[in-house]
Structures are given as C-alpha cells and as structure tokens.
C-alpha cells in the first residue's frame, strides 16, 4: 500500500486516475491523507496525516519507510 486517502466528497473515476500517484494535501474534501512514504511523523504508534494533521493509530505494529526504488504502475 502506498497511500491511504479518505474523502468527504464523491470522486469520479477520472479524478481518481488523475491523482493516482499523488494529490495536493489541501484538496477540497480530502479528510485524511496518509502518504506512507516515510515522511509522516511516527511516535508512540501514531502517525499524522498530511491533510489535516490528525493522529492515526497504528497500534505500533507497522513500520513506514521509503522504498529503495519506486514501484512501477503499468
């Protein structure tokens, strides 16, 4: 999994395709945005989302890190 996004608005198939590899964290209707690329602040099993800065609980059982090479999407 490379990202988790939660929207408070309906997204069209075209909008999802256009923003498949990234989205502006200030996009209207973006409620939560966990990039999962290693840039999140992780402390005490919690990470902050890039949209609103809200804490998400990981339960301490996951580690988020940057991959050595990007994953290709065909």
C-alpha positions in Angstrom: 0.0 0.0 0.0 1.5 3.3 -1.0 -1.1 5.8 0.3 -4.4 6.0 2.2 -6.9 8.8 1.4 -10.3 9.4 2.9 -12.5 11.8 1.1 -15.7 13.6 2.4 -16.8 14.1 -1.2 -17.5 11.8 -4.1 -14.6 11.3 -6.5 -15.1 10.4 -10.2 -13.2 7.7 -11.9 -11.3 10.3 -13.9 -10.4 12.3 -10.7 -9.0 9.1 -9.1 -6.9 8.3 -12.2 -5.6 11.9 -12.4 -4.4 11.8 -8.8 -3.3 8.2 -8.6 0.3 9.0 -7.8 -0.3 11.9 -5.5 -2.6 14.7 -4.5 -2.4 18.1 -3.0 -2.9 17.7 0.7 -5.1 20.9 0.7 -7.5 19.5 -1.9 -11.1 20.3 -1.1 -12.9 17.3 0.5 -9.7 15.4 1.4 -10.4 14.4 5.0 -7.3 12.2 5.7 -4.2 11.6 3.7 -1.6 9.1 4.9 1.3 9.2 2.4 3.0 6.1 3.8 6.3 7.2 2.2 8.3 7.7 5.3 7.7 11.4 5.7 5.0 11.0 8.4 5.8 11.7 12.0 5.6 8.4 13.8 5.6 8.5 17.6 4.0 6.1 20.1 2.3 4.1 17.4 0.7 7.2 15.9 1.2 9.0 12.5 -0.1 12.3 11.4 -2.0 12.7 8.1 -0.8 15.2 5.5 -4.3 16.8 5.0 -5.3 17.9 8.5 -2.5 16.8 10.8 -4.8 14.4 12.6 -3.3 11.5 14.5 -3.9 7.9 13.2 -3.2 5.0 15.5 -1.0 2.2 14.0 -1.0 0.1 17.2 2.7 0.0 16.8 2.6 -3.0 14.5 3.6 -1.3 11.3 6.7 0.4 10.1 6.6 3.0 7.3 9.7 3.5 5.2 10.8 4.8 1.9 11.5 2.2 -0.8 14.9 2.0 -2.4 13.3 2.1 -5.8 9.8 3.3 -6.9 7.1 0.8 -7.8 6.2 0.9 -11.5 2.5 1.1 -12.4 1.7 -0.2 -15.9 
